[in-house]
Amino acid sequence: MRHRSLTLHGPSGIVHTLETGESEFVLGAETGPDVFSVTGEGVAARYAWVSIGGAGLQVEDLAGGPQ
């Protein structure tokens, strides 16, 4: 398995870095075992689905557009 990392940036710099291999998870304000929790104005409970794999990074909008 290849090592990968995902870094979230905000207005003040790096918000969080997730070290991962191949994985799937949800970005959002919700808490749960499959959710990478992000707080902030306009962040939906389940904002986006992310898949990191051999083909690269896939992202699907779960929130239905801008909040």
Secondary structure, DSSP 8 states (H G I E B T S, - for coil): ---EEEEEEETTEEEEEEEESSEEEEEESS-STTEEE--STT--TT-EEEEEETTEEEEEE-S-S--
